Amino acid sequence: MADETIGVVGAGIVGLATARELALRRPGTRVVVVEKEWAAALHQTGHNSGVVHAGLYYTPGSLKADLCVRGVALLREYCRDRRLPYREIGKLVVAVREDELGRMAGLYERARNNHVPDLRRVSKEEIREIEPNAGGIAALHSPRTAITDYPAIARAFAQDVVDSGGEVRLGFPVTGITAVPGGVELASRTSSGEERLRVDRLILCAGLHSDTVAGLARDRREPRIVPFRGEYMLLGPERTDLVRGLVYPVPDPRYPFLGVHFTPRVDGSVEVGPNAVLALAREGYTRTRISPRDLAGLAAYPGTWRMAARHWRTGIKEYRGSFSTAAFMRDAALYVPGVGVRDVVRGGAGVRAQALDRDGTLVDDFRIHRRGRITAVRNAPSPAATASMAIAEHLADAVLDHRSAS
């Protein structure tokens, strides 16, 4: 079956890692990545904060937990071999109130079950030794948590695909997916006309559009993607020495978001954020970007209203921080006292593709569907970038084992 062609929709880090894994694992198999944009890694990958998560947060035994821990090891080795940035600057998860200590203890046990290396509990005094400007009454310290450059890694994955005889075809928005005898046909319609591509197997890694692209393949309608915009502040250049490593809050288990935190970047800048506000477009990187089509889809989905009924108070708080720098920084100052409005400027934003079930539940774990010759990644939020190479192994195992059995 050396002449088999496997298609991958989406040139984000997960799609490119998967294509690379397939190309390297089965020499002779033709792998073609198709991407609607004119460059790779422009959306979730290109707006990523660059954190390599160690696996603290995820339910033991879940795909997130298993693939995150495996992915860290693979990513560290890949960055070392390719001389890409990978800096273990460490993370403090800081409790600022007594009522957070129970959640922090639960997080510690969860992280231990996930075999997070070198994790330890630290006292108020030890916090100051690690981060002299940090607040808090107790913390967890994960010294092996790292930062990297995910767009650079994605570009390296794309080059690996090409060097292995594969193809990354840009400017190919998928407008149709049709089962044909022995394979799958992709259609793309642009201003220059219609183009078609036939493949034997297909993997969908469409990120912000994963539900609509899966719909083209007649996959189930749920979960739907709800876009959440995460907005960042940037510390001024003269204030980047306020933190040495990553400083995070204790997460609220009701939400898949981690709260406002401090994130040094490999370029020397320091981000503060993000918040999490409902975006009015799947690619809504600004407050003024509105897609009537995406908005109508949100309004028509029962899960949206059920989610809003549960979380409207949190939504109002997040929007307040979006429009008020002072409100945004009040949260940040709990973790680094003294930091304020004058220390920051507005930074960039990303949009998280968050899957939502019909009952209003925010889907927490990675979710992957298979329908015949098509495998669809339906939910792959953070830590998908960290876990990308492990997700690729998981998908390649599924696709190639299924091929052997069919």
C-alpha positions as CSV (number, residue, x, y, z in Angstrom):
1,M,0.0,0.0,0.0
2,A,3.0,2.3,-0.6
3,D,0.9,4.4,-3.0
4,E,-1.7,5.3,-0.4
5,T,-2.5,9.0,0.2
6,I,-3.5,10.3,3.6
7,G,-5.0,13.8,3.8
8,V,-4.9,16.1,6.8
9,V,-7.2,19.2,7.0
10,G,-5.6,22.0,8.9
11,A,-2.0,23.3,9.1
12,G,-2.0,24.1,12.8
13,I,0.4,22.4,15.1
14,V,-1.8,19.4,15.6
15,G,-2.4,18.8,11.9
16,L,1.2,19.3,11.0
17,A,2.5,17.1,13.8
18,T,0.1,14.4,12.6
19,A,1.1,14.7,9.0
20,R,4.8,14.5,10.1
21,E,4.2,11.4,12.2
22,L,2.4,9.6,9.3
23,A,5.1,10.6,6.8
24,L,7.9,9.4,9.0
25,R,6.2,6.2,10.2
26,R,5.2,5.0,6.8
27,P,7.7,5.9,4.2
28,G,6.1,5.7,0.7
29,T,2.8,6.9,2.0
30,R,1.9,10.2,0.4
31,V,0.7,12.8,3.0
32,V,-1.0,16.0,1.9
33,V,-1.9,18.7,4.4
34,V,-4.5,21.2,3.1
35,E,-5.0,24.6,4.7
36,K,-7.4,27.5,3.9
37,E,-4.9,30.2,4.8
38,W,-1.8,31.2,2.8
39,A,0.5,30.3,5.7
40,A,0.6,27.7,8.4
41,A,-0.1,28.2,12.1
42,L,-2.0,31.4,11.7
43,H,-4.8,30.8,14.2
44,Q,-4.7,29.0,17.6
45,T,-1.0,27.9,17.1
46,G,0.0,31.4,16.0
47,H,-1.7,33.1,19.0
48,N,-0.4,30.6,21.6
49,S,1.3,32.0,24.7
50,G,4.1,29.4,24.3
51,V,3.7,27.5,27.6
52,V,4.7,23.8,27.7
53,H,2.3,22.5,30.3
54,A,3.7,19.8,32.6
55,G,0.3,18.1,33.2
56,L,-0.8,19.6,36.5
57,Y,-4.5,20.2,35.7
58,Y,-5.8,17.2,33.9
59,T,-7.9,14.3,35.1
60,P,-5.6,11.2,35.6
61,G,-6.3,8.7,32.9
62,S,-7.9,11.2,30.5
63,L,-6.5,11.7,27.0
64,K,-5.4,15.2,28.1
65,A,-3.3,13.8,31.0
66,D,-1.7,10.9,29.1
67,L,-1.0,12.8,25.9
68,C,0.3,16.0,27.7
69,V,2.9,14.1,29.8
70,R,4.0,12.1,26.7
71,G,4.0,15.2,24.6
72,V,6.3,17.1,26.9
73,A,9.0,14.5,26.5
74,L,8.6,14.4,22.8
75,L,8.6,18.2,22.4
76,R,11.6,18.7,24.6
77,E,13.6,16.3,22.6
78,Y,12.5,17.7,19.2
79,C,13.3,21.3,20.3
80,R,16.8,20.1,21.4
81,D,17.5,18.3,18.2
82,R,16.2,21.2,16.0
83,R,17.8,23.9,18.2
84,L,14.4,25.5,18.8
85,P,13.7,27.5,22.0
86,Y,12.8,25.5,25.0
87,R,13.3,27.1,28.4
88,E,12.3,25.4,31.7
89,I,11.5,28.6,33.7
90,G,9.2,27.0,36.1
91,K,5.6,27.7,37.3
92,L,4.1,28.8,40.6
93,V,0.4,28.0,41.1
94,V,-0.5,30.5,43.8
95,A,-3.3,30.4,46.4
96,V,-4.2,33.9,47.6
97,R,-7.1,32.9,49.9
98,E,-7.7,30.3,52.5
99,D,-10.6,28.8,50.6
100,E,-8.3,28.0,47.7
101,L,-6.0,25.7,49.8
102,G,-8.3,22.7,49.4
103,R,-8.4,23.1,45.7
104,M,-4.6,23.4,45.6
105,A,-4.3,20.2,47.6
106,G,-6.5,18.4,45.1
107,L,-4.4,19.8,42.3
108,Y,-1.3,18.5,43.9
109,E,-2.7,15.0,44.1
110,R,-3.9,15.2,40.6
111,A,-0.5,16.3,39.4
112,R,1.3,13.6,41.3
113,N,-1.0,11.0,39.7
114,N,0.0,12.5,36.3
115,H,3.7,12.1,37.3
116,V,4.5,15.8,37.0
117,P,8.3,15.9,37.7
118,D,9.8,17.6,40.7
119,L,6.5,19.2,41.8
120,R,6.5,20.5,45.4
121,R,4.3,22.5,47.8
122,V,5.9,25.7,48.9
123,S,5.1,28.1,51.8
124,K,4.5,31.8,51.7
125,E,8.2,32.4,52.5
126,E,9.4,30.0,49.8
127,I,7.2,31.8,47.2
128,R,9.2,34.9,47.8
129,E,12.5,33.0,47.3
130,I,11.3,31.7,43.9
131,E,9.4,34.9,42.9
132,P,10.4,37.9,45.0
133,N,7.5,40.0,43.8
134,A,4.7,37.4,44.0
135,G,1.9,37.4,46.5
136,G,0.0,34.5,47.9
137,I,-0.1,32.3,51.1
138,A,1.0,29.0,49.6
139,A,1.8,27.6,46.2
140,L,2.7,24.6,44.1
141,H,6.1,24.9,42.3
142,S,6.6,23.0,39.0
143,P,10.2,23.8,38.1
144,R,10.1,21.8,34.8
145,T,7.3,23.8,33.2
146,A,8.7,25.4,30.1
147,I,8.2,28.0,27.4
148,T,8.8,27.6,23.7
149,D,7.9,29.0,20.2
150,Y,5.0,27.0,18.8
151,P,4.8,28.7,15.4
152,A,8.5,27.9,14.9
153,I,7.8,24.3,15.9
154,A,4.8,24.1,13.5
155,R,7.0,25.5,10.6
156,A,9.6,22.9,11.4
157,F,6.9,20.1,11.3
158,A,5.8,21.4,7.9
159,Q,9.3,21.3,6.6
160,D,9.6,17.7,7.9
161,V,6.5,16.8,6.0
162,V,7.9,18.2,2.8
163,D,11.3,16.7,3.3
164,S,9.6,13.3,3.7
165,G,7.9,13.6,0.3
166,G,4.6,15.0,1.5
167,E,2.9,18.3,0.7
168,V,1.5,21.3,2.5
169,R,-1.1,22.8,0.2
170,L,-2.0,26.3,1.3
171,G,-5.0,28.4,0.0
172,F,-7.2,25.3,-0.1
173,P,-10.4,25.9,1.9
174,V,-12.3,22.7,2.2
175,T,-15.9,23.2,0.9
176,G,-16.9,19.6,0.4
177,I,-16.0,16.2,1.6
178,T,-17.4,13.2,-0.2
179,A,-17.0,9.5,0.3
180,V,-16.0,7.8,-3.0
181,P,-15.1,4.2,-3.8
182,G,-12.0,3.3,-1.8
183,G,-11.4,6.8,-0.5
184,V,-12.5,10.4,0.2
185,E,-12.7,13.4,-2.2
186,L,-12.1,16.9,-1.0
187,A,-13.4,19.9,-2.9
188,S,-12.1,23.5,-2.6
189,R,-13.7,26.5,-4.1
190,T,-11.8,29.7,-4.4
191,S,-12.0,32.8,-6.7
192,S,-9.8,31.0,-9.2
193,G,-12.1,28.1,-9.5
194,E,-12.7,24.6,-8.0
195,E,-10.0,22.1,-7.1
196,R,-10.4,18.5,-6.0
197,L,-8.1,16.1,-4.1
198,R,-8.7,12.4,-3.7
199,V,-7.2,10.6,-0.6
200,D,-7.5,7.1,0.8
201,R,-7.8,8.3,4.4
202,L,-8.6,11.7,5.9
203,I,-7.8,13.3,9.3
204,L,-9.6,16.5,10.3
205,C,-7.6,18.9,12.5
206,A,-9.6,22.1,11.7
207,G,-9.4,23.8,15.1
208,L,-11.8,26.7,15.2
209,H,-13.8,25.2,12.4
210,S,-13.6,21.6,13.5
211,D,-17.4,21.2,13.9
212,T,-18.3,22.7,10.5
213,V,-15.6,20.7,8.6
214,A,-16.7,17.5,10.4
215,G,-20.2,18.4,9.3
216,L,-19.1,18.3,5.7
217,A,-18.0,14.8,6.4
218,R,-21.4,14.0,7.9
219,D,-20.0,13.4,11.3
220,R,-22.4,14.0,14.3
221,R,-23.5,17.6,14.9
222,E,-22.2,17.7,18.5
223,P,-20.1,19.0,20.1
224,R,-20.2,22.5,18.6
225,I,-17.3,24.9,18.7
226,V,-17.8,28.1,20.8
227,P,-15.0,30.6,20.3
228,F,-13.7,32.3,23.4
229,R,-11.3,35.2,23.0
230,G,-8.4,35.5,25.4
231,E,-7.0,39.0,25.6
232,Y,-3.5,39.9,27.0
233,M,-1.8,42.8,28.5
234,L,2.0,43.3,28.1
235,L,4.3,44.4,30.8
236,G,6.3,47.5,29.8
237,P,9.9,46.7,28.9
238,E,11.1,48.3,32.2
239,R,8.8,46.0,34.2
240,T,9.5,42.6,32.7
241,D,11.8,41.7,35.6
242,L,8.7,41.6,37.9
243,V,8.5,37.8,37.4
244,R,11.2,35.2,36.7
245,G,8.9,32.4,35.7
246,L,5.2,31.6,35.2
247,V,2.8,32.8,37.9
248,Y,-0.7,31.2,37.8
249,P,-3.8,31.2,40.0
250,V,-5.4,28.1,41.4
251,P,-7.9,27.1,38.7
252,D,-11.6,26.9,39.3
253,P,-12.6,23.3,38.4
254,R,-15.9,24.5,36.9
255,Y,-14.1,26.0,34.0
256,P,-11.5,24.8,31.5
257,F,-9.8,28.2,31.6
258,L,-6.8,28.9,33.9
259,G,-7.5,32.5,34.9
260,V,-5.3,35.6,34.5
261,H,-1.6,34.8,34.9
262,F,1.9,36.0,34.1
263,T,3.7,34.4,31.2
264,P,7.3,35.3,30.1
265,R,7.8,34.7,26.4
266,V,10.9,33.4,24.6
267,D,11.3,36.9,23.0
268,G,11.7,38.5,26.5
269,S,8.3,40.0,26.7
270,V,5.9,39.2,29.6
271,E,2.1,38.7,29.0
272,V,-0.5,39.2,31.6
273,G,-3.8,37.3,31.0
274,P,-5.7,36.0,29.3
275,N,-9.3,36.6,30.2
276,A,-12.0,34.5,28.5
277,V,-14.8,36.3,26.7
278,L,-17.3,34.9,24.2
279,A,-16.1,35.9,20.8
280,L,-18.6,37.0,18.2
281,A,-16.7,35.3,15.4
282,R,-14.6,32.2,15.2
283,E,-11.6,34.3,14.2
284,G,-12.7,37.2,16.4
285,Y,-9.3,38.4,17.6
286,T,-10.8,41.9,18.3
287,R,-14.0,43.1,20.0
288,T,-15.1,44.7,16.8
289,R,-14.8,41.5,14.7
290,I,-18.4,40.1,14.3
291,S,-19.4,37.3,12.0
292,P,-23.2,37.2,11.5
293,R,-23.0,33.6,10.4
294,D,-21.0,32.5,13.5
295,L,-23.3,34.6,15.7
296,A,-26.4,33.0,14.2
297,G,-24.9,29.6,14.8
298,L,-24.3,30.4,18.4
299,A,-27.8,31.7,18.9
300,A,-29.4,28.7,17.3
301,Y,-27.6,26.1,19.4
302,P,-29.4,25.1,22.6
303,G,-26.1,24.5,24.4
304,T,-25.1,28.1,24.1
305,W,-28.1,29.2,26.2
306,R,-27.7,26.5,28.7
307,M,-24.0,27.4,29.1
308,A,-25.0,31.1,29.5
309,A,-27.6,30.3,32.2
310,R,-25.0,28.5,34.2
311,H,-22.1,30.9,33.8
312,W,-23.6,34.4,33.2
313,R,-22.1,35.9,36.3
314,T,-18.6,34.8,35.3
315,G,-19.2,36.1,31.8
316,I,-20.1,39.5,33.1
317,K,-16.9,39.6,35.1
318,E,-14.8,38.6,32.1
319,Y,-16.3,41.2,29.9
320,R,-15.7,43.9,32.6
321,G,-12.0,43.0,32.4
322,S,-12.1,43.2,28.6
323,F,-13.3,46.8,28.6
324,S,-11.5,48.0,31.7
325,T,-7.8,47.7,32.1
326,A,-8.2,48.6,35.8
327,A,-10.5,45.7,36.4
328,F,-8.3,43.4,34.4
329,M,-5.2,44.4,36.5
330,R,-7.0,44.1,39.8
331,D,-7.1,40.3,39.2
332,A,-3.4,40.3,38.2
333,A,-2.4,42.3,41.3
334,L,-3.5,39.5,43.5
335,Y,-0.6,37.4,42.3
336,V,2.0,40.2,41.8
337,P,1.1,42.9,44.2
338,G,1.8,46.4,43.1
339,V,1.5,45.8,39.4
340,G,-1.1,48.1,37.9
341,V,-2.5,50.0,34.9
342,R,0.6,52.1,34.4
343,D,2.8,49.0,34.1
344,V,1.0,47.5,31.0
345,V,-0.1,48.1,27.5
346,R,-2.7,46.2,25.5
347,G,-1.3,43.1,23.9
348,G,-2.6,40.6,21.5
349,A,-5.4,38.1,21.7
350,G,-6.1,34.5,20.8
351,V,-9.3,32.6,20.2
352,R,-9.8,29.2,21.9
353,A,-11.9,26.6,20.0
354,Q,-13.9,25.3,23.0
355,A,-16.3,22.4,22.3
356,L,-19.7,22.6,23.9
357,D,-22.2,19.8,24.3
358,R,-26.0,20.3,23.7
359,D,-26.6,20.3,27.5
360,G,-24.4,23.3,28.0
361,T,-21.3,21.4,29.2
362,L,-17.9,22.7,28.2
363,V,-16.1,19.7,26.9
364,D,-12.9,19.2,29.0
365,D,-11.1,16.3,27.4
366,F,-9.7,15.8,23.9
367,R,-12.5,14.3,21.8
368,I,-11.8,12.4,18.6
369,H,-14.5,10.8,16.3
370,R,-14.1,8.3,13.5
371,R,-16.5,7.7,10.7
372,G,-15.3,5.2,8.1
373,R,-12.1,6.5,6.5
374,I,-12.4,9.8,8.2
375,T,-11.0,10.6,11.7
376,A,-12.1,14.0,13.1
377,V,-10.4,15.8,16.0
378,R,-13.5,17.5,17.5
379,N,-12.0,19.1,20.7
380,A,-8.3,19.8,21.2
381,P,-7.9,22.9,23.4
382,S,-4.9,23.5,25.7
383,P,-2.7,21.6,26.2
384,A,-3.0,20.5,22.5
385,A,0.2,22.4,21.5
386,T,2.2,20.8,24.3
387,A,0.7,17.4,23.5
388,S,0.8,17.8,19.7
389,M,3.4,15.2,19.0
390,A,1.7,12.7,21.3
391,I,-1.7,13.5,19.7
392,A,0.0,12.8,16.4
393,E,1.1,9.4,17.6
394,H,-2.4,8.6,18.9
395,L,-4.0,9.6,15.6
396,A,-1.4,7.7,13.5
397,D,-2.0,4.6,15.6
398,A,-5.7,4.8,15.1
399,V,-5.5,5.5,11.3
400,L,-2.9,3.0,10.5
401,D,-4.3,0.2,12.6
402,H,-7.7,0.9,11.1
403,R,-6.2,0.8,7.6
404,S,-4.6,-2.6,8.4
405,A,-7.9,-4.0,9.5
406,S,-9.9,-2.6,6.6
